[in-house]
């Protein structure tokens, strides 16, 4: 484990993160219902090619193919006994690509939710969830991840369990929640509540913010709210490439590289220090984002009219007093 990400944050105004793992693996041949994490063993060359695409697009950090590599999710594929192996291998592939980049590139060990309700009324109590995340985190550490990247969470208890796992295994962490509509997660947490949750955790993150959700407009609005709730924090923005739509029985994203370039600049101006993509985003999107971030001058924090004018309407279209009109 190295301090590459911390050093990059300390020396750069913004960093470019990667885009979608699942979307791109499906384009490479992953079948519906297949666990992407198993490809770390069965198709390591394709996983490596995905990481190399991010490096080629100019990313400063990319994530391991381990989002669902916890015992709960892997049990759906009769692979719950392979948590350590799959995470260690995921981080090892990523580490090799980062070390061959010829410039500082950090590896974030991706940790996603268990897929179960954690806490009162759910099948997993926080201590059991923490144990699952610790098993995953140890594998990522052994494989060479620089930090843990706790992403796409919606429930505070589960997010805290993942953070406590990071602290237990001695890795720094970043974290993002997914704010689906009206700046709230599916668990009902708003951006101010998320900022308060982070402030009360046993170890501070290197950065935190929002990912996934609905579209780029919604994510930038949430980011403005986070910036107001946590002034001076290093924030993360990883938006989907446009809005998801069903076309011929599958989900597609309508965001072009040009739209994502506009999003990247607005995310930076809203306060993000780490800017990337989520579902639907490809190396082409990330390359356009890098060019825009390098060439377009910094502007004021965007208001709602600026956000929707550049990126399209919110979902649902409404206003928020924390952003302005």
C-alpha positions in Angstrom: 0.0 0.0 0.0 1.3 3.4 -0.9 0.2 7.0 -0.2 -0.3 7.9 -3.8 -3.8 9.2 -3.5 -3.1 11.3 -0.4 -0.1 12.8 -2.2 -2.1 13.6 -5.3 -4.8 15.3 -3.2 -2.2 17.4 -1.5 -0.5 18.6 -4.7 -3.4 18.9 -7.2 -6.5 21.1 -7.4 -8.6 18.2 -8.8 -8.1 14.5 -9.6 -9.8 12.5 -12.3 -11.4 9.2 -11.2 -12.6 6.4 -13.4 -16.0 5.5 -14.8 -18.3 2.5 -14.9 -16.9 -1.0 -14.2 -20.1 -3.0 -14.9 -21.2 -1.1 -18.0 -17.9 -1.6 -19.6 -17.5 -5.3 -18.6 -20.9 -6.0 -20.2 -19.6 -4.4 -23.4 -16.6 -6.8 -23.1 -18.9 -9.8 -22.9 -20.1 -10.2 -19.3 -23.4 -11.9 -19.3 -26.5 -10.7 -17.4 -26.6 -12.5 -14.0 -22.8 -13.2 -14.1 -20.7 -11.9 -11.2 -18.3 -9.3 -12.5 -15.9 -10.1 -9.7 -15.4 -13.7 -11.0 -13.8 -12.2 -14.1 -10.7 -11.3 -11.9 -9.9 -15.0 -12.1 -11.6 -16.2 -15.3 -10.9 -13.1 -17.5 -8.0 -11.2 -16.0 -6.9 -9.9 -19.3 -10.2 -8.1 -19.9 -10.2 -6.6 -16.4 -6.7 -5.4 -17.0 -7.7 -3.9 -20.3 -10.5 -2.0 -18.6 -8.1 -0.5 -16.1 -5.6 0.4 -18.9 -8.4 2.2 -20.6 -8.9 4.5 -17.6 -5.2 5.1 -17.3 -5.1 5.9 -21.1 -8.0 8.4 -20.6 -5.9 10.3 -18.0 -7.4 9.0 -14.7 -5.5 9.6 -11.5 -7.3 6.9 -9.6 -9.3 3.9 -10.7 -11.2 1.3 -8.7 -10.8 -2.4 -8.5 -13.3 -4.9 -9.9 -14.6 -5.8 -6.4 -17.8 -3.8 -5.8 -19.9 -6.9 -5.0 -17.1 -9.1 -3.7 -18.5 -9.5 -0.2 -19.8 -12.8 1.2 -23.4 -11.8 1.0 -23.4 -11.0 -2.7 -21.0 -13.7 -3.7 -23.3 -16.3 -2.0 -25.7 -15.7 -4.9 -23.1 -17.3 -7.1 -22.0 -20.0 -4.6 -18.7 -18.1 -4.2 -19.0 -16.8 -0.6 -15.8 -18.8 0.3 -13.8 -16.9 -2.3 -13.9 -13.4 -0.8 -10.2 -13.1 0.0 -9.1 -14.6 -3.3 -11.3 -12.4 -5.5 -10.5 -9.2 -3.7 -6.8 -9.9 -3.5 -6.7 -10.8 -7.2 -8.8 -7.7 -8.1 -6.3 -5.4 -6.3 -3.3 -7.2 -7.7 -4.5 -6.7 -11.3 -5.2 -3.0 -10.7 -1.8 -2.6 -8.9 0.1 -3.9 -11.9 -1.7 -1.5 -14.2 -1.1 1.5 -11.9 2.5 0.7 -11.4 3.1 0.5 -15.1 1.4 3.8 -15.8 4.6 5.9 -15.9 3.0 8.5 -13.6 1.4 8.5 -10.2 -1.9 6.6 -10.3 -3.8 5.4 -7.2 -5.8 2.2 -6.8 -9.0 2.4 -4.8 -10.3 -0.9 -3.4 -14.0 -0.8 -4.3 -16.5 -1.9 -1.6 -20.2 -1.8 -2.3 -23.2 -2.7 -0.1 -24.0 -6.2 1.0 -27.5 -6.1 -0.7 -29.1 -6.8 2.7 -30.8 -4.5 5.2 -28.3 -3.7 8.0 -29.6 -2.9 11.4 -32.9 -3.2 13.2 -35.5 -5.1 11.2 -32.9 -6.5 8.8 -31.1 -9.8 8.5 -27.7 -8.4 9.2 -26.7 -6.6 12.3 -23.9 -3.9 12.0 -21.2 -6.2 13.5 -21.9 -9.0 11.0 -21.8 -6.5 8.2 -18.5 -5.1 9.5 -17.0 -8.6 9.6 -18.0 -9.1 5.9 -16.4 -5.8 4.9 -13.3 -6.6 6.9 -12.8 -9.8 5.1 -13.1 -8.0 1.8 -10.8 -5.1 2.9 -8.1 -7.5 4.0 -8.0 -9.0 0.6 -7.8 -5.6 -1.1 -5.0 -4.6 1.2 -3.1 -7.7 0.5 -3.5 -7.2 -3.2 -2.0 -3.7 -3.1 -4.9 -1.2 -2.9 -3.9 2.3 -1.8 -7.1 2.9 0.0 -10.7 1.6 0.3 -13.4 3.2 -1.8 -16.7 2.7 -0.1 -19.3 3.5 -2.7 -23.0 3.6 -3.7 -24.3 3.2 -0.1 -27.7 4.4 1.0 -28.1 3.2 4.7 -26.1 5.0 7.4 -25.6 1.9 9.5 -24.1 -0.1 6.6 -21.9 2.8 5.6 -20.6 3.1 9.1 -19.9 -0.7 9.3 -17.8 -0.4 6.1 -15.8 2.5 7.5 -15.2 0.7 10.7 -13.9 -2.2 8.7 -11.5 0.1 6.9 -10.2 1.4 10.3 -9.9 -2.1 11.6 -7.6 -3.2 8.7 -5.6 0.0 8.8 -6.5 1.5 5.4 -7.4 5.1 4.6 -10.8 5.4 3.0 -13.0 7.5 0.7 -16.8 7.1 0.7 -19.8 8.0 -1.5 -23.5 7.7 -1.1 -26.1 7.6 -3.9 -28.7 10.4 -3.7 -31.5 9.3 -6.0 -34.0 12.2 -5.9 -34.4 15.3 -3.8 -30.9 14.9 -2.4 -31.9 11.8 -0.4 -30.6 8.3 -0.5 -33.0 5.3 -0.7 -32.4 5.0 3.0 -33.8 8.6 3.5 -30.5 10.3 4.4 -30.1 13.8 3.0 -26.8 15.6 2.2 -26.7 17.4 5.5 -27.3 14.1 7.3 -24.5 12.5 5.3 -22.1 15.3 6.2 -23.0 14.9 9.9 -22.5 11.1 9.7 -19.0 11.5 8.2 -18.0 14.0 10.8 -19.0 11.6 13.6 -17.1 8.5 12.2 -14.1 7.0 14.0 -11.7 8.1 11.3 -12.0 10.9 8.8 -12.1 10.1 5.1 -9.5 11.4 2.6 -12.6 12.5 0.6 -16.3 11.8 0.4 -19.2 12.7 -1.8 -21.9 11.3 -4.2 -22.0 8.8 -7.0 -24.6 7.1 -9.2 -28.1 8.3 -8.5 -30.2 9.5 -11.4 -28.3 11.9 -13.7 -25.5 14.5 -13.7 -27.8 17.4 -12.9 -29.1 15.7 -9.7 -25.6 14.8 -8.6 -24.2 18.3 -9.1 -27.1 19.7 -7.1 -26.3 17.2 -4.3 -22.7 18.2 -4.5 -23.5 21.8 -4.0 -25.5 20.8 -0.9 -22.6 18.8 0.5 -20.3 21.7 -0.1 -22.5 23.9 2.0 -22.9 21.3 4.7 -19.2 20.5 4.9 -17.2 23.6 3.9 -13.6 22.9 3.1 -14.0 19.1 2.7 -12.4 17.2 -0.1 -15.5 16.1 -2.1 -16.1 13.4 -4.7 -18.4 13.5 -7.7 -19.1 10.4 -9.8 -22.2 10.9 -11.9 -23.9 8.5 -14.3 -23.4 9.3 -18.0 -26.8 10.9 -18.4 -30.1 9.5 -17.4 -30.8 5.7 -17.5 -33.5 4.6 -20.1 -34.8 1.2 -21.1 -34.1 0.5 -24.8 -34.9 -2.9 -26.3 -35.0 -4.6 -22.9 -31.7 -3.1 -21.5 -30.6 0.0 -19.7 -28.7 2.6 -21.7 -27.4 6.0 -20.7 -27.9 9.0 -22.9 -24.9 11.1 -21.7 -22.4 12.0 -24.4 -18.8 12.8 -23.8 -19.6 16.5 -24.4 -22.3 16.4 -21.7 -20.0 14.7 -19.2 -17.3 17.3 -20.0 -19.8 20.0 -19.0 -20.7 18.0 -15.9 -17.0 17.7 -14.9 -16.4 21.4 -15.0 -19.6 22.2 -13.0 -18.7 19.5 -10.4 -15.2 21.1 -10.0 -16.8 24.6 -9.7 -19.3 23.1 -7.1 -16.5 22.0 -4.9 -15.4 18.6 -6.0 -11.8 17.6 -5.7 -12.2 14.1 -7.2 -14.3 13.9 -10.4 -15.3 10.8 -12.3 -18.2 8.9 -13.8 -20.4 6.1 -12.8 -22.9 3.9 -14.7 -22.7 4.3 -18.5 -19.4 6.2 -18.5 -16.6 4.9 -20.7 -12.9 5.9 -21.3 -14.2 8.2 -24.1 -16.3 10.1 -21.5 -13.4 10.3 -19.1 -11.0 11.6 -21.8 -13.4 14.4 -22.6 -13.8 15.2 -19.0 -10.0 15.5 -18.5 -9.6 17.8 -21.5 -12.4 20.1 -20.2 -11.0 20.2 -16.7 -7.6 21.2 -18.0 -8.7 23.8 -20.5 -11.8 25.5 -19.1 -11.2 28.1 -16.4 -12.7 27.7 -12.9 -16.1 29.5 -12.4 -18.3 30.4 -9.5 -20.3 27.7 -7.7 -23.2 26.9 -10.0 -26.8 27.7 -9.2 -29.8 25.6 -10.2 -30.4 27.4 -13.4 -26.7 26.9 -14.5 -26.8 23.2 -13.6 -30.0 22.5 -15.5 -29.1 24.7 -18.4 -25.9 22.8 -19.0 -26.9 19.3 -18.0 -30.7 19.0 -18.4 -33.6 18.9 -15.9 -33.6 17.4 -12.5 -35.6 14.3 -11.7 -38.1 15.3 -10.6 -37.8 18.9 -11.8 -37.9 21.0 -8.7 -35.9 23.7 -6.8 -33.9 23.5 -3.7 -33.1 26.4 -1.5 -29.6 25.2 -0.9 -28.7 25.7 -4.5 -30.6 28.7 -5.6 -32.6 29.5 -8.7 
